[in-house]
Amino acid sequence: MTFIRRIITILSLPIALVMFLTGLSPVTKDQQKTREAAVEASTQADFVPVFRFAVASDVHISAGDQTNTERFKKLFDSVYRYTDGHPTYNLLDALVLTGDNCDTGADAEYELLKGVIGEKKRDETTLIAIMGNHEFRETAHEGFVRHMGQALDPHVVVKGFHFIGLSPDPEDTWHTPKQINWMSAQLREAAADDPDRPIFTMQHGHIWNTVYVSRSWYTQMSLPLHMVYARYPQVINFSGHSHGPINNPLNIWQNSYTQVGAGTLNYFEMERDIGDETVPAGARNAAQFLIVEVDAENRVRFLPYNLLTDDFMRTAASTDGDKQLIWQIDDVTDKSTFAYTSARKHTDGAPWFEAGDAVSIEGVTANSVTLSFPQAEDDVCVYGYRIELRDAEHPLKKKLTKEIYSEYYFEPMPERLRVTVEGLTAGTVYDVTVTPLNVWLDAGEPIACRITAQG
């Protein structure tokens, strides 16, 4: 069985290209605009929840650092304050934890985790938890079952809504063919129970090449799991592991079902697509989770929450002002209405600088320059910037490039960025360009300046 499992893992990545073809018809730019407009109009309409749960991932409770324990406590305080003040529905029906709940799975960490749950969780709230890979560092499956009193692979029904989860397998830290078959059977049962309702599933690792950072961090069993989920458009799958920012527009993905990243209470990590660092400066300033609500028509909306500001997150679009970030699915059974597909690339325009925006030179030496510049504008999200320095006399031969994130994942987002580029040659004149990038890495028009390295 181990040999077969390894073969499946090896095949999963190249074959997973079919994931973008399964159940997804080509979408034109006009069709995508229509879908996005429909969702936008719907989220502004009255939404009266009849069911609510929270989803958190990568809590990483540690006995040596109480930071994440305090953040976990605050999660309960914040979500119950929201539910208590809601005008129509005052319950938190469930809390879902999608793994790496403890940093190593040590007994002392579980005791801290259980202490918070025992102190803060109300009886009305059903706890549904699965393991991540970090818990295997100490007590593994045995510790999870002993401390949490949860099934490793839970199937829990709360007020008619099905929650189905997979914990990692101890041998390869992901999932076995037996687990995949079990998930398939549970989904058949849930769909038969009520085909119009969403089915909520979860595993710790993302399905490869779906949500943000899933190209770098994912479950090795992505292909077989995707093929199972793809049979049911009503599946909404939650995962973590990657520590990707929850407000990245690509943190929700739809194809033949819906995949959503559950964020992190620990630190940020980014996709390997810009710059040299995947863990940015200030990465520990990360404590985000989701509140999910369902109404009587089985519409589902997702409300990302920032524990560090103790408020709902705002959109990353600089043109939205202080607008709350909300994702919504109006018909979970009809994938032709899905608005959060890769077709968004058709309608997400490139970022732009405002007239008069300029690069400021804060310091130049013989081998480095420090620059600052204002943030560009974007209707969705300014993801990052590409800074290029070309030798003015030999522009095709000598070039220095540095890429940085816009820091959209911090709230509030900084109004200006500062960057130092090294590797200059003394006495050389350089033409500098700063080019804004969106989440698809599409480039806008740059702003520019000229500098001379000292010497």
C-alpha positions in Angstrom: 0.0 0.0 0.0 2.9 2.4 0.7 4.2 1.9 -2.8 0.8 2.7 -4.3 0.4 5.7 -2.1 3.7 7.1 -3.2 2.8 6.6 -6.9 -0.4 8.6 -6.3 1.5 11.4 -4.7 4.1 11.5 -7.5 1.3 11.7 -10.1 -0.8 14.2 -8.3 1.1 17.3 -9.2 1.5 17.1 -13.0 -1.9 15.5 -13.4 -3.5 18.1 -11.2 -3.6 20.4 -14.2 -6.9 18.7 -15.0 -8.3 20.4 -11.9 -8.9 23.6 -13.9 -10.7 21.7 -16.6 -13.0 19.6 -14.4 -16.5 21.1 -14.5 -15.4 24.5 -15.6 -16.5 25.9 -18.9 -14.7 28.8 -20.6 -16.0 32.1 -19.3 -15.9 35.3 -21.3 -15.1 38.7 -19.9 -18.8 39.8 -20.2 -20.0 36.6 -18.4 -17.5 37.1 -15.6 -18.6 40.8 -15.2 -22.2 39.6 -15.0 -21.4 37.1 -12.3 -19.4 39.6 -10.3 -22.2 42.2 -10.6 -24.8 39.7 -9.4 -22.7 38.8 -6.3 -22.1 42.5 -5.6 -25.8 43.3 -5.7 -26.7 40.3 -3.6 -24.2 41.1 -0.8 -25.8 44.5 -0.6 -29.3 43.0 -0.2 -30.8 41.9 3.1 -29.2 38.8 4.3 -30.8 37.2 7.4 -28.7 34.3 8.8 -30.3 31.2 10.2 -27.0 29.4 10.8 -23.5 30.6 11.7 -20.1 29.1 12.4 -16.5 30.3 12.7 -13.5 28.7 11.1 -9.9 29.1 12.3 -6.7 27.5 11.3 -3.1 27.3 12.5 -3.7 28.5 16.0 -0.3 27.0 17.0 -0.9 27.0 20.8 2.5 26.9 22.4 3.5 26.4 26.1 6.5 28.6 25.7 4.7 31.7 24.2 1.3 32.8 25.3 0.6 35.1 22.3 -1.4 32.6 20.3 -3.3 31.4 23.5 -4.4 35.0 24.1 -5.4 35.4 20.4 -7.5 32.2 20.6 -9.3 33.6 23.7 -9.9 36.8 21.9 -11.5 34.9 19.0 -14.2 33.7 21.2 -14.7 37.1 22.8 -15.0 38.8 19.4 -17.3 36.3 17.7 -19.7 36.2 20.7 -19.8 39.9 20.9 -20.8 40.0 17.2 -23.4 37.3 17.7 -24.9 38.9 20.8 -25.3 42.2 19.0 -26.7 40.8 15.8 -30.2 42.1 15.1 -31.8 38.8 14.0 -29.6 35.8 14.9 -27.6 35.6 18.1 -26.0 32.1 18.0 -22.6 30.7 17.1 -23.7 27.2 16.1 -20.2 25.7 15.5 -16.5 26.4 15.7 -14.3 24.6 13.1 -10.5 24.2 13.7 -8.7 23.0 10.6 -5.4 21.8 12.1 -2.1 22.9 13.6 -4.2 23.8 16.6 -1.1 23.1 18.7 2.5 23.9 17.7 3.9 20.4 18.4 1.0 18.4 19.8 2.6 18.2 23.3 0.4 17.5 26.2 1.0 20.9 27.8 -0.2 22.6 24.6 -3.3 20.5 24.5 -4.0 21.5 28.1 -3.8 25.2 27.2 -6.0 24.7 24.1 -8.6 22.8 26.2 -8.4 25.4 28.9 -9.4 28.2 26.5 -12.2 26.1 25.0 -13.5 25.1 28.4 -13.4 28.7 29.6 -14.8 30.5 26.5 -16.9 28.1 24.4 -20.6 28.3 25.1 -22.8 25.2 25.1 -24.7 26.3 22.0 -21.4 26.0 20.0 -20.4 22.6 18.6 -16.6 22.2 18.4 -15.4 20.4 15.2 -11.7 19.9 15.0 -9.2 18.1 12.8 -5.4 17.7 13.1 -2.7 19.3 11.1 0.9 18.2 10.5 2.4 20.0 13.5 0.6 17.8 16.1 2.6 14.8 14.8 5.8 16.2 16.3 4.8 15.0 19.8 1.6 12.9 20.5 0.2 12.5 17.0 -3.2 10.7 16.6 -3.2 9.3 20.2 -2.8 12.8 21.7 -5.5 14.4 19.6 -8.1 11.7 20.4 -7.2 11.6 24.1 -7.3 15.4 24.6 -9.9 16.6 22.2 -12.4 13.7 22.4 -13.0 14.2 18.7 -13.0 11.6 15.8 -9.9 11.9 13.7 -12.2 12.1 10.6 -15.4 13.7 11.9 -18.8 13.8 10.2 -21.0 16.0 12.3 -24.4 17.3 11.5 -25.3 20.6 13.1 -28.9 21.9 12.6 -29.1 19.9 9.4 -25.7 21.1 8.0 -23.0 18.5 7.3 -19.4 19.0 8.4 -16.9 16.4 7.2 -13.2 16.5 7.9 -10.0 14.5 7.4 -7.0 14.5 9.7 -3.6 13.6 8.3 -2.5 10.0 8.1 0.5 9.2 10.5 2.6 7.5 7.8 2.8 10.2 5.2 1.2 13.1 7.2 -1.5 13.5 4.6 -4.3 11.1 3.5 -4.8 7.5 2.6 -6.8 5.9 -0.2 -9.1 4.6 2.5 -9.8 8.1 3.8 -10.5 9.3 0.3 -13.1 6.6 -0.2 -14.6 7.4 3.2 -14.9 11.0 2.2 -16.6 10.0 -1.0 -19.2 7.9 0.9 -19.9 10.7 3.4 -20.5 13.2 0.7 -23.0 10.9 -1.0 -24.8 10.6 2.3 -24.8 14.4 2.9 -26.0 15.2 -0.6 -28.8 12.7 -0.4 -29.9 14.2 2.9 -30.5 17.6 1.3 -29.0 18.3 -2.2 -29.7 22.0 -2.0 -27.7 22.7 1.2 -24.0 23.5 1.3 -21.8 20.7 2.5 -18.8 21.9 4.6 -15.6 19.9 4.3 -12.1 20.4 5.7 -8.6 19.1 5.7 -5.4 20.9 6.9 -3.5 21.2 3.6 -5.0 23.1 0.7 -6.0 21.5 -2.6 -3.1 22.2 -4.9 -3.3 25.3 -7.1 -6.6 26.6 -5.8 -6.5 29.4 -3.1 -3.6 31.7 -2.4 -0.3 29.9 -1.4 -1.7 26.5 -2.4 1.0 26.2 -5.0 3.6 26.1 -2.2 1.7 24.4 0.7 -0.9 21.7 -0.1 -1.9 18.2 0.6 -0.1 15.6 -1.4 -3.4 13.9 -2.1 -4.8 17.0 -3.9 -5.8 15.2 -7.1 -7.9 12.4 -5.6 -9.5 14.8 -3.1 -10.3 17.3 -5.9 -11.9 14.5 -8.0 -14.1 13.6 -5.0 -15.1 17.2 -4.2 -15.7 18.1 -7.8 -18.7 15.8 -8.0 -20.6 18.2 -5.7 -20.8 21.9 -6.5 -22.3 22.4 -3.0 -19.0 21.5 -1.3 -17.3 24.3 0.5 -13.9 23.1 1.5 -11.8 24.8 4.2 -8.1 24.4 4.7 -5.1 26.1 6.2 -1.4 25.0 6.6 -0.1 27.8 4.3 -0.6 30.8 6.6 -1.7 32.9 3.6 -3.4 36.3 4.3 -7.1 35.8 4.5 -7.9 39.1 2.7 -6.0 38.1 -0.5 -8.7 38.1 -3.2 -7.4 34.6 -4.3 -8.1 33.2 -0.9 -11.5 32.0 -2.2 -11.5 29.8 -5.3 -14.3 28.2 -7.3 -14.2 25.7 -10.0 -16.6 22.8 -9.7 -16.8 23.5 -5.9 -15.6 26.2 -3.5 -12.3 26.2 -1.7 -11.6 28.8 1.1 -8.4 29.5 3.0 -9.0 29.7 6.7 -6.2 32.1 7.5 -3.8 31.9 10.5 -3.6 33.1 14.1 0.2 32.7 14.0 2.2 34.3 11.2 1.9 35.1 7.5 3.5 33.2 4.7 3.3 34.2 1.0 3.3 32.4 -2.4 6.7 31.9 -4.1 5.9 34.3 -6.9 7.4 37.7 -5.8 10.7 38.5 -4.3 13.0 36.2 -2.4 11.2 36.0 0.9 8.0 34.1 1.6 7.8 35.2 5.2 7.6 39.0 5.1 8.7 41.5 7.7 6.2 41.8 10.5 4.7 38.4 9.7 3.7 37.7 13.3 1.2 40.5 13.0 -1.3 38.0 11.8 -4.5 36.8 13.6 -7.4 36.2 11.2 -10.4 33.9 11.0 -13.7 33.5 9.2 -17.3 33.9 10.3 -19.6 32.0 7.9 -23.3 32.5 7.7 -26.1 30.7 5.9 -29.6 32.1 5.2 -32.9 30.4 4.7 -32.3 30.3 0.9 -29.0 28.5 1.5 -27.0 31.5 0.4 -23.6 31.5 2.1 -21.5 34.5 3.0 -18.0 34.7 4.5 -16.9 37.5 6.8 -13.2 37.6 7.3 -12.2 39.0 10.8 -9.0 40.6 12.0 -8.3 40.0 15.7 -5.5 42.5 15.8 -7.9 45.4 14.8 -10.8 43.5 16.5 -13.0 44.2 13.5 -14.2 42.8 10.3 -11.6 43.1 7.5 -11.9 45.7 4.8 -11.4 44.9 1.1 -7.9 45.2 -0.2 -9.1 47.4 -3.0 -7.9 51.0 -2.5 -10.9 52.3 -4.4 -13.4 50.8 -2.0 -12.7 53.2 0.9 -13.7 51.5 4.2 -15.9 48.8 2.6 -16.2 45.5 4.5 -14.8 42.4 2.9 -17.6 39.9 2.1 -17.6 36.9 -0.2 -21.0 35.4 -1.0 -22.3 32.4 -2.9 -26.0 32.8 -3.9 -26.5 29.3 -5.3 -24.1 26.6 -4.1 -25.7 24.0 -6.5 -25.1 26.0 -9.7 -21.4 26.3 -10.7 -22.4 28.4 -13.7 -23.0 31.3 -11.3 -19.7 31.0 -9.4 -18.0 34.4 -9.4 -14.6 33.5 -7.7 -13.1 31.4 -10.5 -9.8 32.0 -12.4 -11.9 33.9 -14.9 -11.5 36.9 -12.6 -8.2 37.5 -14.4 -10.3 38.8 -17.3 -11.9 41.6 -15.2 -9.2 42.4 -12.6 -7.4 45.4 -14.2 -3.8 46.3 -13.6 -2.9 48.7 -10.8 -2.1 52.4 -11.5 -0.3 55.3 -10.0 -2.2 58.6 -9.6 -1.1 61.6 -11.5 1.8 63.3 -9.7 2.9 60.2 -7.9 6.7 60.0 -7.8 9.7 58.0 -6.5 11.6 59.8 -3.7 15.3 59.2 -3.2 16.1 58.9 0.5 19.7 58.0 0.2 22.4 56.9 -2.3 25.8 55.3 -1.6 28.4 53.7 -3.9 26.6 50.4 -3.9 23.0 51.0 -2.7 20.0 53.3 -2.9 17.0 53.8 -0.6 13.7 54.7 -2.3 10.2 55.5 -1.2 7.0 55.8 -3.1 3.2 56.0 -2.5 1.0 53.0 -2.9 -0.6 52.5 -6.3 -4.4 52.3 -6.7 -6.3 49.1 -7.6 -10.0 48.1 -7.8 -9.2 44.7 -6.3 -5.7 44.5 -4.6 -2.2 46.0 -5.2 -0.2 42.8 -4.5 3.4 44.1 -4.9 5.9 46.1 -6.8 8.8 45.4 -9.2 11.7 47.9 -8.7 14.2 47.9 -11.6 17.5 49.8 -12.0 19.1 49.9 -15.4 22.5 51.3 -16.3 21.5 54.4 -18.3 24.4 53.9 -20.7 23.9 50.1 -21.1 20.2 49.5 -20.4 20.2 46.0 -22.0 23.3 44.7 -20.3 23.1 45.7 -16.7 19.9 45.6 -14.6 19.1 45.2 -10.9 15.6 44.0 -9.9 13.9 43.7 -6.5 10.3 42.8 -5.8 8.4 43.6 -2.7 4.9 43.1 -1.3 2.5 46.0 -1.0 1.7 45.0 2.6 -2.0 44.8 1.8 -2.2 42.1 4.5 -1.7 44.7 7.2 -4.6 46.9 8.4 -4.3 49.7 7.9 -2.2 49.3 4.8 0.8 51.7 4.8 0.4 54.7 2.6 4.0 54.7 1.4 6.7 52.0 1.0 10.4 52.2 1.6 12.9 49.9 -0.1 16.7 49.6 -0.3 18.3 48.1 -3.4 21.9 46.9 -3.2 24.5 45.9 -5.8 25.0 49.3 -7.5 28.4 50.1 -9.2 30.0 53.3 -8.0 29.7 56.2 -10.4 27.1 54.6 -12.5 23.9 56.4 -13.6 20.7 54.3 -13.2 17.2 54.7 -14.6 14.8 53.5 -11.8 11.3 52.2 -12.5 8.7 51.1 -9.9 6.0 48.9 -11.4 2.8 47.9 -9.5 1.5 44.4 -9.8 -1.9 42.9 -9.1 -2.6 39.4 -7.6 -2.4 37.9 -11.1 1.0 39.6 -11.5 -0.3 41.8 -14.2 1.7 45.0 -14.3 0.5 48.6 -14.4 2.4 51.6 -15.7 5.5 52.4 -13.7 6.8 55.6 -12.2 10.4 56.5 -12.7 13.5 58.5 -11.6 17.2 58.7 -12.3 20.0 58.3 -9.7 23.8 58.2 -9.7 25.7 55.9 -7.4 28.3 57.7 -5.4 32.0 57.2 -6.3 
